[in-house]
Amino acid sequence: MEILWLQGGQEVTGREVADQLPDHAYTTVATVLDRLVHKDLVHRRVDGRKIRFTPVGSPGAHAAILMRQAMAVGSDPDAALATFARSLTPAEVATLRQVIGGADLEAAGSAP
């Protein structure tokens, strides 16, 4: 995902992603990209013989999805949320309070 986000919204081929991951086989990278497409985290567009990829959403939006999924795994999501909240820095708590209070997240410069 990081490689896709670094492209600034520009499409990238699977080969271009694989070239930035020299320790991974192209087939492995292609498999991961395919799985990300099926999870609706990446868009895929066929361009002739090339397949081009772009990320869905920002890194912040992706982190929010992962946090929601992590909370859904356990039997006590309230306890997970409370533990997470206790781990936040004062600045993060202030941001969370703004969001919960209805402040416009984009205006605060913290859009996911």
Backbone as a chain_set.jsonl record, in Angstrom:
{"seq": "MEILWLQGGQEVTGREVADQLPDHAYTTVATVLDRLVHKDLVHRRVDGRKIRFTPVGSPGAHAAILMRQAMAVGSDPDAALATFARSLTPAEVATLRQVIGGADLEAAGSAP", "coords": {"N": [[0.831, -1.188, 0.0], [1.945, 1.209, 0.765], [3.721, 1.841, -1.313], [1.923, 2.32, -3.397], [0.537, 4.565, -2.366], [2.603, 6.411, -2.338], [2.747, 7.177, -4.947], [1.116, 9.277, -5.404], [-1.57, 9.166, -6.249], [-1.367, 8.46, -8.874], [-1.624, 5.963, -11.405], [-0.13, 2.72, -11.216], [1.803, 0.008, -12.414], [1.763, -3.55, -11.784], [4.305, -4.596, -12.187], [5.893, -2.32, -11.799], [5.466, -1.895, -9.085], [6.553, -4.28, -8.077], [9.209, -3.92, -8.857], [10.07, -2.101, -6.998], [10.234, -3.606, -4.795], [12.551, -5.472, -4.334], [13.162, -7.828, -2.958], [11.06, -9.508, -3.212], [9.192, -11.79, -5.152], [7.8, -11.225, -8.407], [5.378, -12.583, -8.864], [4.424, -12.941, -6.289], [3.975, -10.298, -5.475], [2.008, -9.625, -7.351], [-0.038, -11.349, -6.531], [-0.614, -10.33, -3.964], [-1.489, -7.743, -4.66], [-3.781, -8.448, -6.097], [-5.326, -9.558, -4.037], [-5.697, -7.282, -2.471], [-7.281, -5.81, -4.189], [-9.619, -7.363, -4.161], [-10.38, -6.917, -1.566], [-11.294, -4.415, -1.723], [-9.473, -2.337, -1.358], [-7.781, -1.454, -3.233], [-7.904, -0.181, -6.537], [-8.255, -1.662, -9.757], [-7.238, -1.471, -13.13], [-7.469, -2.524, -16.4], [-5.25, -2.096, -18.993], [-4.756, -2.548, -22.04], [-2.27, -4.886, -22.325], [-1.322, -4.443, -19.863], [-1.839, -4.164, -16.344], [-3.125, -1.814, -14.241], [-2.825, -0.145, -11.112], [-4.358, 1.613, -8.392], [-4.526, 3.155, -5.183], [-7.318, 2.891, -2.919], [-8.626, 5.457, -1.258], [-6.946, 7.188, 1.47], [-3.851, 6.901, 3.41], [-4.669, 7.332, 6.07], [-7.415, 6.689, 5.998], [-7.202, 4.005, 5.392], [-5.914, 3.057, 7.693], [-7.966, 3.497, 9.521], [-9.864, 1.634, 8.651], [-8.479, -0.738, 9.206], [-8.309, -0.521, 11.992], [-11.007, -0.683, 12.685], [-11.571, -3.284, 11.799], [-9.87, -4.729, 13.5], [-11.037, -4.227, 15.976], [-13.426, -5.576, 15.62], [-12.739, -8.213, 15.724], [-12.346, -9.243, 18.316], [-14.103, -10.409, 21.306], [-14.944, -8.439, 22.937], [-15.37, -5.512, 22.033], [-15.689, -2.993, 23.213], [-13.935, -2.985, 25.401], [-11.528, -3.209, 24.022], [-11.533, -0.776, 22.643], [-11.48, 1.018, 24.789], [-8.994, 0.403, 25.936], [-7.336, 1.096, 23.814], [-7.9, 3.859, 23.679], [-6.787, 4.721, 26.088], [-4.15, 4.526, 25.423], [-3.514, 6.645, 23.824], [-1.823, 9.679, 22.866], [-1.723, 12.971, 24.415], [-2.181, 14.896, 22.364], [-3.399, 13.326, 20.398], [-5.697, 12.581, 21.76], [-6.921, 15.084, 21.945], [-7.468, 15.573, 19.228], [-9.246, 13.462, 18.726], [-11.317, 14.196, 20.459], [-12.16, 16.548, 19.199], [-13.181, 15.509, 16.813], [-15.222, 13.792, 17.712], [-16.784, 15.683, 18.912], [-17.911, 16.874, 16.751], [-16.397, 18.524, 15.149], [-15.069, 19.674, 12.065], [-13.171, 17.44, 10.432], [-11.521, 17.623, 8.173], [-11.021, 20.356, 8.04], [-9.48, 20.603, 10.245], [-7.163, 19.574, 9.384], [-6.565, 16.895, 9.501], [-7.543, 14.88, 7.943], [-8.554, 11.566, 7.11]], "CA": [[0.0, 0.0, 0.0], [2.817, 2.377, 0.864], [4.222, 2.149, -2.654], [0.82, 2.914, -4.153], [0.276, 5.904, -1.846], [3.71, 7.295, -2.714], [2.581, 7.579, -6.34], [0.298, 10.477, -5.44], [-2.81, 8.949, -6.984], [-1.078, 7.999, -10.227], [-1.683, 4.51, -11.578], [1.157, 2.027, -11.263], [1.644, -1.394, -12.812], [2.276, -4.54, -10.846], [5.752, -4.682, -12.408], [6.503, -1.156, -11.146], [5.445, -2.169, -7.643], [7.52, -5.352, -7.827], [10.564, -3.375, -9.008], [10.405, -1.39, -5.763], [10.325, -4.628, -3.743], [13.461, -6.441, -4.944], [13.241, -9.08, -2.2], [9.822, -10.253, -3.411], [8.945, -12.218, -6.531], [6.697, -10.534, -9.081], [4.132, -13.325, -8.67], [3.964, -12.659, -4.925], [3.436, -8.937, -5.495], [0.755, -9.677, -8.114], [-1.036, -12.007, -5.67], [-1.004, -9.385, -2.912], [-2.296, -6.708, -5.299], [-5.087, -9.046, -6.392], [-6.07, -9.668, -2.775], [-6.086, -5.932, -2.073], [-8.409, -5.451, -5.058], [-10.81, -8.079, -3.67], [-10.759, -6.311, -0.284], [-11.693, -3.046, -2.049], [-8.47, -1.384, -0.903], [-7.055, -1.032, -4.429], [-8.618, -0.262, -7.815], [-7.482, -2.278, -10.84], [-7.718, -1.103, -14.46], [-6.742, -3.211, -17.468], [-4.836, -1.166, -20.049], [-4.08, -3.428, -22.999], [-1.693, -6.04, -21.633], [-0.888, -4.024, -18.528], [-2.847, -3.952, -15.308], [-2.699, -0.648, -13.47], [-3.42, -0.125, -9.776], [-4.367, 2.831, -7.582], [-5.107, 2.876, -3.866], [-8.626, 3.439, -2.574], [-8.5, 6.213, -0.019], [-5.666, 7.669, 1.985], [-3.31, 6.065, 4.492], [-5.516, 7.488, 7.262], [-8.642, 5.909, 5.799], [-6.805, 2.599, 5.473], [-5.685, 2.771, 9.112], [-9.275, 3.432, 10.173], [-10.454, 0.339, 8.293], [-7.773, -1.769, 9.973], [-8.706, -0.394, 13.393], [-12.377, -1.197, 12.794], [-11.474, -4.737, 11.667], [-9.248, -5.259, 14.718], [-12.035, -4.176, 17.051], [-14.474, -6.553, 15.343], [-12.23, -9.568, 15.925], [-12.491, -9.689, 19.692], [-15.452, -10.587, 21.855], [-15.279, -7.263, 23.744], [-14.845, -4.336, 21.339], [-15.659, -1.84, 24.112], [-12.684, -3.066, 26.151], [-10.443, -2.904, 23.076], [-11.575, 0.657, 22.394], [-11.042, 1.699, 26.013], [-7.55, 0.204, 26.05], [-6.734, 1.922, 22.767], [-8.041, 5.266, 24.065], [-5.817, 4.994, 27.149], [-2.794, 4.542, 24.863], [-3.351, 7.826, 22.992], [-1.097, 10.841, 23.378], [-2.635, 14.104, 24.637], [-2.544, 15.504, 21.076], [-4.351, 12.42, 19.747], [-6.951, 12.713, 22.506], [-7.517, 16.357, 21.539], [-8.018, 15.371, 17.885], [-10.414, 12.597, 18.862], [-12.394, 14.985, 21.065], [-12.672, 17.441, 18.157], [-13.968, 14.712, 15.871], [-16.435, 13.343, 18.399], [-17.585, 16.88, 19.151], [-18.502, 17.342, 15.502], [-15.515, 19.416, 14.41], [-14.773, 19.241, 10.694], [-11.852, 16.828, 10.45], [-10.705, 18.152, 7.076], [-10.599, 21.706, 8.397], [-8.44, 20.469, 11.264], [-5.954, 19.101, 8.722], [-6.295, 15.526, 9.898], [-8.451, 14.003, 7.188], [-8.013, 10.234, 6.82]], "C": [[0.875, 1.252, 0.0], [3.341, 2.804, -0.508], [3.135, 2.803, -3.489], [0.541, 4.339, -3.676], [1.369, 6.885, -2.257], [3.602, 7.79, -4.155], [1.683, 8.803, -6.486], [-0.969, 10.342, -6.258], [-2.607, 8.507, -8.423], [-1.156, 6.479, -10.285], [-0.276, 3.943, -11.682], [0.904, 0.574, -11.657], [2.176, -2.305, -11.724], [3.785, -4.683, -10.967], [6.468, -3.53, -11.718], [6.522, -1.321, -9.624], [6.508, -3.209, -7.308], [8.954, -4.841, -7.934], [11.017, -2.618, -7.765], [10.517, -2.332, -4.562], [11.252, -5.749, -4.228], [13.566, -7.782, -4.202], [12.002, -9.95, -2.366], [9.646, -10.588, -4.883], [7.761, -11.451, -7.102], [5.373, -11.249, -8.826], [3.554, -13.088, -7.266], [3.326, -11.282, -4.859], [2.091, -8.917, -6.22], [-0.36, -10.312, -7.291], [-1.531, -11.052, -4.592], [-1.868, -8.277, -3.5], [-3.697, -7.224, -5.619], [-5.936, -9.157, -5.127], [-6.538, -8.307, -2.283], [-7.247, -5.421, -2.919], [-9.686, -6.089, -4.528], [-11.28, -7.557, -2.316], [-11.205, -4.861, -0.464], [-10.753, -1.993, -1.473], [-7.685, -0.792, -2.064], [-7.974, -1.172, -5.63], [-7.677, -0.866, -8.858], [-8.103, -1.844, -12.16], [-6.831, -1.795, -15.487], [-6.516, -2.215, -18.593], [-4.036, -1.959, -21.075], [-3.589, -4.671, -22.285], [-1.246, -5.71, -20.216], [-2.084, -3.891, -17.6], [-2.316, -2.835, -14.42], [-3.506, -0.582, -12.165], [-3.335, 1.266, -9.167], [-4.996, 2.494, -6.233], [-6.487, 3.499, -3.735], [-8.437, 4.164, -1.248], [-7.069, 6.526, 0.359], [-5.098, 6.687, 3.015], [-4.148, 6.146, 5.768], [-6.798, 6.684, 7.167], [-8.343, 4.419, 5.916], [-6.583, 2.199, 6.938], [-7.002, 2.645, 9.863], [-9.975, 2.111, 9.883], [-9.805, -0.777, 9.102], [-8.15, -1.725, 11.452], [-10.104, -0.972, 13.611], [-12.362, -2.722, 12.717], [-10.887, -5.362, 12.927], [-10.238, -5.263, 15.874], [-13.104, -5.242, 16.866], [-14.043, -7.981, 15.636], [-12.513, -10.082, 17.331], [-13.932, -9.812, 20.138], [-15.89, -9.374, 22.663], [-14.709, -6.004, 23.084], [-14.796, -3.091, 22.224], [-14.361, -1.819, 24.927], [-11.493, -2.733, 25.257], [-10.377, -1.405, 22.826], [-11.072, 1.437, 23.607], [-9.525, 1.571, 26.187], [-6.816, 1.058, 25.026], [-6.759, 3.388, 23.179], [-7.033, 5.643, 25.153], [-4.392, 5.07, 26.624], [-2.503, 5.8, 24.036], [-2.534, 8.913, 23.679], [-2.105, 11.962, 23.635], [-3.077, 14.778, 23.327], [-3.561, 14.638, 20.336], [-5.71, 12.476, 20.435], [-7.666, 13.998, 22.099], [-8.152, 16.239, 20.155], [-9.286, 14.534, 17.958], [-11.588, 13.356, 19.464], [-13.002, 15.956, 20.053], [-13.605, 16.685, 17.219], [-15.287, 14.287, 16.51], [-17.365, 14.513, 18.655], [-18.182, 17.474, 17.898], [-17.638, 18.31, 14.728], [-15.237, 18.82, 13.036], [-13.34, 18.74, 10.658], [-10.967, 17.375, 9.351], [-10.201, 19.547, 7.406], [-9.496, 21.667, 9.436], [-7.138, 19.965, 10.661], [-5.595, 17.679, 9.055], [-7.158, 14.543, 9.148], [-7.813, 12.657, 6.922], [-7.865, 10.017, 5.34]], "O": [[0.576, 2.231, -0.684], [3.392, 3.995, -0.816], [3.411, 3.753, -4.221], [0.33, 5.231, -4.498], [1.091, 8.06, -2.497], [4.3, 8.729, -4.537], [1.512, 9.311, -7.595], [-1.4, 11.303, -6.896], [-3.577, 8.209, -9.12], [-0.797, 5.793, -9.327], [0.644, 4.6, -12.171], [-0.106, -0.013, -11.266], [2.94, -1.884, -10.856], [4.473, -4.871, -9.964], [7.525, -3.724, -11.118], [7.484, -0.93, -8.962], [7.275, -3.035, -6.361], [9.823, -5.282, -7.182], [12.215, -2.505, -7.508], [10.852, -1.908, -3.455], [10.789, -6.856, -4.504], [14.021, -8.768, -4.782], [11.894, -11.005, -1.741], [9.92, -9.762, -5.753], [6.838, -11.077, -6.378], [4.355, -10.597, -8.596], [2.336, -13.041, -7.09], [2.263, -11.111, -4.261], [1.146, -8.273, -5.765], [-1.505, -9.861, -7.347], [-2.732, -10.973, -4.335], [-2.878, -7.904, -2.903], [-4.683, -6.511, -5.43], [-7.135, -8.878, -5.155], [-7.637, -8.18, -1.744], [-8.1, -4.683, -2.425], [-10.723, -5.431, -4.454], [-12.443, -7.731, -1.954], [-11.464, -4.16, 0.514], [-11.181, -0.888, -1.14], [-7.013, 0.229, -1.919], [-8.725, -2.141, -5.744], [-6.472, -0.618, -8.848], [-9.324, -1.841, -12.311], [-5.606, -1.673, -15.454], [-7.449, -1.578, -19.083], [-2.809, -2.038, -21.002], [-4.377, -5.423, -21.712], [-0.842, -6.595, -19.461], [-3.189, -3.551, -18.021], [-1.197, -2.908, -13.912], [-4.69, -0.915, -12.124], [-2.374, 2.002, -9.392], [-5.888, 1.65, -6.15], [-6.785, 4.512, -4.366], [-8.123, 3.541, -0.233], [-6.121, 6.174, -0.343], [-5.783, 5.755, 3.437], [-4.319, 5.147, 6.466], [-7.222, 6.066, 8.144], [-9.137, 3.662, 6.474], [-7.016, 1.129, 7.366], [-7.144, 1.79, 10.738], [-10.607, 1.533, 10.767], [-10.493, -1.655, 9.622], [-8.294, -2.767, 12.092], [-10.352, -1.664, 14.599], [-13.061, -3.385, 13.482], [-11.354, -6.409, 13.375], [-10.268, -6.207, 16.664], [-13.635, -5.761, 17.848], [-14.886, -8.867, 15.781], [-12.883, -11.243, 17.504], [-14.857, -9.381, 19.449], [-17.057, -9.269, 23.041], [-13.683, -5.485, 23.523], [-13.952, -2.221, 22.012], [-13.762, -0.761, 25.12], [-10.56, -2.054, 25.685], [-9.291, -0.825, 22.799], [-10.325, 2.404, 23.463], [-8.857, 2.54, 26.548], [-5.794, 1.671, 25.337], [-5.754, 4.087, 23.045], [-6.489, 6.748, 25.145], [-3.515, 5.615, 27.294], [-1.372, 6.0, 23.595], [-2.55, 9.048, 24.902], [-3.225, 11.91, 23.127], [-4.232, 15.184, 23.205], [-4.485, 15.163, 19.714], [-6.749, 12.426, 19.777], [-8.885, 14.001, 21.927], [-9.251, 16.746, 19.932], [-10.287, 14.861, 17.321], [-12.728, 13.183, 19.033], [-14.214, 16.167, 20.045], [-14.685, 17.168, 16.878], [-16.347, 14.417, 15.898], [-18.586, 14.363, 18.622], [-18.89, 18.478, 17.968], [-18.097, 18.875, 13.735], [-15.181, 17.601, 12.876], [-12.401, 19.517, 10.833], [-9.772, 17.575, 9.57], [-9.062, 19.884, 7.08], [-8.672, 22.579, 9.511], [-6.114, 19.928, 11.343], [-4.439, 17.283, 8.91], [-7.473, 13.473, 9.669], [-6.643, 12.599, 6.543], [-7.423, 8.95, 4.913]]}, "num_chains": 1, "name": "protein.A"}
